[in-house]
Amino acid sequence: MTATWKIELIPVPVTDVDRAKAFYEKIGFTADHDHKVHDGLRFVQLMPPGSACSIVLGDGITEKTPGSQEIQIVVPDAHEARQHLLDAGVEAGDVDQQPWGTFVYFRDPDGNSWSLQAIEARPQG
C-alpha cells in the first residue's frame, strides 16, 4: 500500500522577499513563518486561502530564477477569483473558458505566473 503523499510547500523565487510577501498578503495569503535562519537565508512561508499547501519565499531557498515558477491552484469560481485580484490592485487576465475548466492568469511582481482554475462539472454518461 502506498503511503499518503501530500504537496505541502512550493518554492517561489523572488528578488525582494518583503515586496513579494506584501503582494501575496494583499491577495489573501497568510504568513505562517517569517524567519531569518542565518545571513543569506530568510524563510517566509505563506498559505493561500483554504489551501493545504504553502509557498515559500526567501533568499537562498531555491536556485530557480525569479519569475520562472509556474503554479496552478483550484478555486471555486474563476470570475470571483478574478474580481478579488482586481479589487486588490492586481492585474489579471480575462476569464479563459476551456472544456476542462475556467481559468484566470496573473503574475507576481517578479513575473512568477499563476493560473487559477475553476473545474467545471462534467456531464455524466
N, C-alpha and C positions, 0 to 999 in steps of 0.2 A: 504494500500500500504506500502511495506517495504522501508525504507529509504536506501540510498546508503551506503554500508558498504565497507570500504577500509582498507586494511592492510597497515600501514604506518611505523611501527617500530618493529623490531625483535631484542631482546637482544641476544648478543653473549658473553658468559662468557670466560674471558681470565685471565691469570696470570700477564701479563705485558702489560698495555694499550699502552705504547709507541711502543713496539715491534709489537703489533697487528695493531696499526694504520699505522705504516710504511709498514707492509705487505700488508694491504688492499689498501693503496695508490699506492703501487708498481704495483698492478694488475688493477688499473684504478678507484678505488672508490675515490670519492671526499669528503673531510671533510666539513660537514655543520656546525657542532658545536664542540667545544672543550672547555669545561668549568668546572672549579672546583667549585662545588656547596658549599662544605664545606670539612673539613678534613674527609677522608673516602668516599667521593662521588665525583668522576670525571665523567663527561658525555661527551662522544665522539661519535658523530653521523656521519656516513659515508653513502654515496649514491652510489650504484652500477651504472655503466654506463647505461643510458637510463631507469633506474628504477623509479617507483613512491614510492617505499618502501625502507626505510633506515635500516641500522643495528645500534645498539648502543653498544659500548664497555664502560666498566668503572668499577671502584672499587665500589662495593655496588649497582650495577644496578640490579643484579639478584642473586638469591640464587643457581642457577644451577652450577654444577661443570664445570670448564673449560674443554673443549674437549667433552662435552656432547651434544652440539647443532648440529642438522642436518638441513640444509637448501637446498632447491632446487629452482633454478631460470631457466627461459627460455631464451635461446639465439637463434639467427637466424641460426647459423651454429656451430655444435659441433666441427668440425675439426678446424675451425678458432679459436674458443674459446680455444681449447687445445693448439694450436700453440702460442696464446697470453700468456697463462700461462707459457709455456716452455720458451718463449722469455724473460719473466720476472724472470726466475730462479726458478719457482715453479714446484715442482714435481706433475705431473698429470698422471692419469691412461690412458690406451689406450682408444680409442673411442669404446663404447659399443653399438652395434646396437640391438635394441629391436623392436618388432612390433609396439609399441606405441611411439617410438622416439629414438633418438640417444643421448647417454649420455657420459659425461666426469666427472670424480670424482677427487677431490683434498681435502687436509686438510690445515687448517691454522696452525701456529706454536704451538698452544695449542691442536691440534687434532680435532677441530670442523670440521665436514665434510660437504662438498659442492657437490652438484650434479648439473651439467649444462645440461639442456635438450633442444635439438632441436626437436620440434614437427614435425613429418612427416605428409605430406598431405595424407589424407585418400582417397582411391578411392571412387567415387560416385557410388551409385547403390545399 
